[in-house]
């Protein structure tokens, strides 16, 4: 996969060169390029923003520097051009899963009061990290890139771990334990020590259902559950009520 990032602050993306993201680049599973769209500034002073027509507080990113930088990047047939914007669709695990299958992603990171509206005519996706506003689009872009790249085959050492992660099935992940077996009166559930793999898997699924019901019940509205899991969920809800 190739990832291109349009930004005014390329240096902010240094964290993507370490840990799993850095190793993915070393292994040539992903290429990450940053592009400073100030290269296409509208004057010799490097201006990429301007005052708002009609008045208003702050400055707005102009359309020309972004679009001209965008046009300078060679694109693949299935390229997704993603505008990082608070008014975009909320970023979800399913979105990361879909993006991980693309050959190329281009992220546009904003600043100031946002973008000239005409920038939207050149993108395929408008995405928000959540219902809050940050000082820039670089940090949300990094989060989205991390969530996406780790789903590319071979990036993680154990692909099976992805299947059980939170949000993969619209369920939160079940509780997990390691040594010691007992700590300050808190013990590891006996079933996990039993060696009975069927019982262990059943426990994991039930606890994932329980945790989702307790903490994020709205996720269950879209979760695809088997008939058995639906019965377990009913029993859990009856217990809780």
Secondary structure as UniProt FT lines:
FT   STRAND          2..7
FT   HELIX           10..17
FT   HELIX           19..26
FT   TURN            27..28
FT   STRAND          31..36
FT   HELIX           37..40
FT   TURN            44..45
FT   STRAND          49..50
FT   TURN            53..54
FT   STRAND          60..61
FT   HELIX           63..72
FT   TURN            77..78
FT   STRAND          80..90
FT   HELIX           93..99
FT   TURN            100..101
FT   STRAND          104..109
FT   TURN            112..113
FT   HELIX           117..122
FT   STRAND          125..128
FT   HELIX           138..149
FT   TURN            150..151
FT   TURN            153..155
FT   HELIX           160..163
FT   TURN            166..169
FT   STRAND          182..183
FT   TURN            184..185
FT   STRAND          186..187
FT   HELIX           190..193
FT   HELIX           197..215
FT   HELIX           217..221
FT   HELIX           227..240
//
